[in-house]
Amino acid sequence: MLTYIQIVVMKFHEVKLPSVAQHSLRYVLPAAAAATVACVLVLAAVGMPGRVPPLRLLMPPEATNTTVCYVFKGEWVPDPAARELPYTSESCPVIHGHYDCMRYGRPDVGYVGWRWRPDGGCELQRLDAAWFLAAMRGRSVAFVGDSLARNQMQSLVCLLSRAERPAPWTNGSYVYRFERHGFTVAAFWSPFLVRAVETDPDGPTGNGAGLWSLHLDEPDADWAAHVGTFDYVVVSGGSWFYRPSMFYDRGGRLVGCNNCQVPNVTDLTLRYSLRMAFRSALRAAAAAAPDRRATRTVILRTISPSHYENGTWNEHGDCLRTRPARRGEWEINALEKDMRRIQVEELAAAAAAEAKRGEAAARMLLMDATEAMAQRPDAHPSKYRLWQPDKFKVSRDCVHWCMPGAMDACNDMLSHMLIE
């Protein structure tokens, strides 16, 4: 009898992430929840899309006597097949200028010449566009979050466009339809995942980050009112939670803030808002359109860290490396470790709640992409991207990802999780 959820996240010594397996980290549940085998699915191989299988605990191979490929722990290795680019902005005009490093003058394309290789002797196959579209016929995927969610959505659209050109064929859309396969991909802009109102554009720090009111018990209606029509919902976020903000509960009561610098208001830090926002978002994504709940899959993609060196985003920091980091070379900071941990914990809690529904449960999956993306300080746009100072004041972008590039591996993971 299992009395706890053990999150199967392998020993991330390469980037010095907190290791669940290494340190036997346990998320203790009430006995009733344990009895239902509440769990997180850190997916390595699942069945074809269709009826959602019952939630189950994916244990390490030695505990289950099965062979499992853990695609979230590994290293970047040279990819001989990368001599031919998977796409460019000429072959895929969907790419937004923020991610179009080649068009905006990046002199090297070495950042494309790598693939993610999981440990343990297994392989993460590149997404096969024709096969993916055939398997996902008549289905739909929604990406919910900030501009990194759009980054991943556009990567997926470009990868799939090798098999079918979607409509519309432009970078101005947030919804793309692959008509021959009846498959839809959409992105919903919601950087805090919950209802957010900017109350002061300057904010207490005066750096343009603003001051925000976050209603942490209220999922943002801009996405929550629509995801009920989607079969797969990929939830992500993180960077916007650094912004100064005031925290409110459903009754409108002020409960604290993050870096608000307001007298007599407790600074709970972004850890509180991140936790509560993901708690609200994951439950809302699972519960949308209750009659379709049992056929829905909700995926949480963990944070991808920024890679500013020699300064911060607003103090001359940049990302000038031209190769992936080697094992142990890049350490994410303590706050980023906490953010990833909080996301994993909230996915675990949401999965435990869903497990109680039995056959009526939504499937809850974890795409733990943090280690893979932490090893790619070379794959950001830096100055090689569309810069709109009136909309995006950061002159060096070490947060988003060049396309094609490292973000494509997240969609290789997505393909592996959903249909391999």
GIMOBEL-V501872 format. One record per run of one state. SS is the DSSP state (H for helix, E for strand, L for the rest). FROM is the first residue (numbers start at 1). LEN is the number of residues. Records with the same first field share a line. If there is no record, write none. Layout:
# GIMOBEL-V501872
SS = FROM-LEN, FROM-LEN
This chain:
# GIMOBEL-V501872
L = 1-3, 6-14, 24-3, 29-2, 36-5, 42-19, 65-9, 79-1, 84-26, 113-1, 119-10, 136-4, 146-1, 161-6, 168-7, 182-1, 190-4, 201-10, 220-1, 225-2, 230-2, 236-3, 243-2, 249-5, 259-8, 268-1, 288-2, 296-1, 302-7, 310-8, 319-15, 356-2, 361-2, 368-2, 375-7, 383-14, 398-9, 420-1
E = 4-2, 27-2, 41-1, 74-5, 114-5, 140-6, 167-1, 175-4, 183-7, 194-7, 211-9, 232-4, 245-4, 254-5, 267-1, 297-5, 309-1, 318-1, 363-5, 382-1, 397-1
H = 20-4, 31-5, 61-4, 80-4, 110-3, 129-7, 147-14, 179-3, 221-4, 227-3, 239-4, 269-19, 290-6, 334-22, 358-3, 370-5, 407-13
